Amino acid sequence: MRLARLVTELTAPAVVVSALTVAVGWHSARGGMRGLAWGLLATVFVSGIPFAYIVGGVRRGRLTDRHVRRRDQRRVPLLFGLGSVAAGAALLAALGAPRPVLALAAAGTVGLVVAVVLSHRWKPSIHSAVAAGAVVVLTVTFGARLLVAAPLLALVGWSRVRLRDHTLPQVLAGATFGALVAGVVFTTLR
């Protein structure tokens, strides 16, 4: 159980999305500080603000935990996250952010729309969706050598099932929609 909890914490959507956004921003300017700044600004909207909302909800007792394990509590945080990501994408576009950063924000927006729709009746694994999408984005951005990270998807899925937060079908559904959204939206717009 300890390993499953550690994996779940290290691969929490806010953690993965933050690291991914900074990496894509940095790469968009060929490793320059300007790209890093774009990535950090995008991170505020795609993970910082949504995660702060969730932490606030936990502190106020509206949410049971920061992973929002209860399906009936997921809708509002997902919609809030969707609003934050969409606002961030609009701001980034207005400021002239690099295309890969905008493509990542767009993929996040579409991914959240899918998550909101699916979470209305079911509980797909957002951890798995984000992890699978991240592997796709990293591979498209940095090359096929990053496919070595693909086995980590199994570890993420195992942790979610082991902690009994999801079933295997929920993990597979999350990974599938995460990879598809990233593959179609990010690849098309970057």
C-alpha positions as CSV (number, residue, x, y, z in Angstrom):
1,M,0.0,0.0,0.0
2,R,2.9,2.4,0.7
3,L,4.3,2.1,-2.8
4,A,0.8,2.6,-4.3
5,R,0.3,5.7,-2.2
6,L,3.7,7.1,-3.2
7,V,3.0,6.4,-6.9
8,T,-0.4,8.1,-6.6
9,E,1.1,11.2,-5.0
10,L,4.0,11.5,-7.4
11,T,1.8,11.0,-10.4
12,A,-1.1,13.2,-9.2
13,P,-2.5,15.2,-12.2
14,A,-1.3,18.6,-10.7
15,V,2.3,17.2,-10.4
16,V,2.4,15.7,-13.9
17,V,0.7,18.6,-15.6
18,S,3.0,21.1,-13.9
19,A,6.2,19.2,-14.9
20,L,4.9,18.6,-18.5
21,T,3.8,22.2,-19.0
22,V,7.2,23.6,-17.9
23,A,9.0,21.0,-20.1
24,V,7.0,21.9,-23.1
25,G,7.4,25.6,-22.5
26,W,11.1,25.2,-22.0
27,H,11.5,23.2,-25.2
28,S,9.4,25.6,-27.2
29,A,12.2,28.2,-26.9
30,R,15.0,25.6,-27.3
31,G,15.8,25.5,-23.7
32,G,15.7,29.3,-23.1
33,M,14.4,31.3,-20.2
34,R,11.7,32.7,-22.3
35,G,10.2,29.3,-22.9
36,L,10.5,28.5,-19.2
37,A,8.6,31.6,-18.4
38,W,5.8,30.6,-20.8
39,G,5.7,27.2,-19.2
40,L,5.5,28.6,-15.7
41,L,2.7,31.1,-16.7
42,A,0.7,28.3,-18.3
43,T,1.3,26.1,-15.2
44,V,-0.5,28.7,-13.0
45,F,-3.7,28.2,-15.0
46,V,-3.5,24.5,-15.9
47,S,-2.6,23.2,-12.5
48,G,-1.9,25.9,-9.9
49,I,-5.3,27.5,-9.7
50,P,-7.3,24.3,-10.1
51,F,-5.2,22.5,-7.4
52,A,-5.6,25.5,-5.1
53,Y,-9.4,25.3,-5.6
54,I,-9.3,21.6,-4.6
55,V,-7.2,22.2,-1.5
56,G,-9.6,25.0,-0.5
57,G,-12.5,22.6,-1.0
58,V,-10.9,20.0,1.3
59,R,-10.1,22.6,3.9
60,R,-13.7,23.9,3.9
61,G,-15.1,20.3,4.0
62,R,-16.8,20.4,0.6
63,L,-14.4,17.8,-0.8
64,T,-13.2,14.7,1.1
65,D,-9.6,14.7,-0.3
66,R,-7.3,16.3,-2.8
67,H,-7.6,13.4,-5.2
68,V,-11.4,13.9,-5.3
69,R,-12.1,10.2,-4.9
70,R,-15.9,10.6,-4.7
71,R,-17.4,10.7,-8.1
72,D,-20.3,12.9,-6.9
73,Q,-17.7,15.6,-5.8
74,R,-15.8,15.7,-9.1
75,R,-18.1,17.8,-11.3
76,V,-17.5,21.2,-9.7
77,P,-13.7,20.9,-9.4
78,L,-13.4,19.6,-13.0
79,L,-15.6,22.5,-14.2
80,F,-13.6,25.0,-12.2
81,G,-10.4,23.5,-13.7
82,L,-11.9,23.7,-17.2
83,G,-12.6,27.4,-16.6
84,S,-9.1,28.1,-15.4
85,V,-7.4,26.2,-18.3
86,A,-9.7,28.0,-20.8
87,A,-8.9,31.4,-19.3
88,G,-5.2,30.6,-19.2
89,A,-5.3,29.5,-22.9
90,A,-7.0,32.7,-23.9
91,L,-4.5,34.8,-22.0
92,L,-1.6,32.8,-23.4
93,A,-2.9,33.3,-26.9
94,A,-3.4,37.0,-26.4
95,L,0.1,37.3,-25.1
96,G,1.6,35.4,-28.1
97,A,2.7,32.2,-26.3
98,P,4.5,29.6,-28.4
99,R,2.3,27.1,-30.3
100,P,3.3,24.0,-28.3
101,V,2.2,25.8,-25.1
102,L,-1.1,26.8,-26.6
103,A,-1.5,23.3,-28.0
104,L,-1.0,21.8,-24.6
105,A,-3.5,24.2,-23.0
106,A,-6.0,23.3,-25.7
107,A,-5.4,19.5,-25.1
108,G,-6.0,20.2,-21.4
109,T,-9.2,22.0,-22.2
110,V,-10.5,19.2,-24.4
111,G,-9.4,16.6,-21.8
112,L,-11.3,18.3,-19.1
113,V,-14.4,18.5,-21.2
114,V,-14.2,14.7,-21.8
115,A,-13.5,14.1,-18.0
116,V,-16.6,16.2,-17.0
117,V,-18.8,14.3,-19.4
118,L,-17.6,10.9,-18.4
119,S,-17.5,11.7,-14.7
120,H,-21.2,12.5,-14.8
121,R,-22.0,8.8,-14.8
122,W,-18.8,7.0,-14.2
123,K,-15.4,7.6,-12.6
124,P,-12.6,7.2,-15.2
125,S,-9.0,7.6,-13.7
126,I,-7.8,11.2,-14.2
127,H,-4.4,10.0,-13.0
128,S,-4.2,7.5,-15.8
129,A,-5.6,10.0,-18.4
130,V,-3.0,12.6,-17.5
131,A,-0.2,10.1,-17.4
132,A,-1.1,8.7,-20.8
133,G,-1.5,12.1,-22.3
134,A,1.9,13.2,-20.8
135,V,3.6,10.2,-22.5
136,V,2.1,11.1,-25.8
137,V,3.0,14.8,-25.5
138,L,6.6,14.0,-24.3
139,T,7.0,11.6,-27.2
140,V,5.7,14.1,-29.8
141,T,7.8,16.9,-28.3
142,F,11.1,15.2,-27.5
143,G,11.0,12.1,-29.8
144,A,10.4,8.4,-29.6
145,R,13.1,7.8,-27.1
146,L,10.6,9.0,-24.4
147,L,8.4,6.0,-25.1
148,V,10.6,4.3,-22.5
149,A,8.2,6.1,-20.0
150,A,5.2,4.1,-21.3
151,P,5.6,1.3,-18.7
152,L,5.0,3.9,-16.0
153,L,1.4,4.0,-17.2
154,A,1.0,0.4,-15.9
155,L,2.5,1.5,-12.5
156,V,0.1,4.4,-12.3
157,G,-2.8,2.2,-13.2
158,W,-1.7,-0.4,-10.7
159,S,-1.5,2.2,-7.9
160,R,-5.1,3.4,-8.6
161,V,-6.5,-0.1,-8.6
162,R,-4.4,-1.2,-5.6
163,L,-5.7,1.8,-3.5
164,R,-9.2,0.8,-4.6
165,D,-9.8,4.3,-6.0
166,H,-10.6,2.8,-9.5
167,T,-11.3,-0.4,-11.2
168,L,-9.2,-1.7,-14.1
169,P,-11.8,-0.6,-16.7
170,Q,-11.8,2.9,-15.2
171,V,-8.0,3.0,-15.4
172,L,-8.0,1.8,-19.0
173,A,-10.7,4.2,-20.0
174,G,-8.8,7.1,-18.5
175,A,-5.6,6.1,-20.2
176,T,-7.3,5.7,-23.5
177,F,-9.1,9.1,-23.5
178,G,-5.9,10.8,-22.2
179,A,-3.8,9.4,-24.9
180,L,-6.4,10.0,-27.6
181,V,-7.0,13.6,-26.6
182,A,-3.3,14.4,-26.4
183,G,-2.6,12.5,-29.6
184,V,-5.2,14.3,-31.6
185,V,-5.4,17.8,-30.1
186,F,-1.7,18.4,-29.1
187,T,-0.3,16.9,-32.3
188,T,-2.7,18.8,-34.6
189,L,-2.2,22.2,-32.9
190,R,1.5,22.2,-32.1
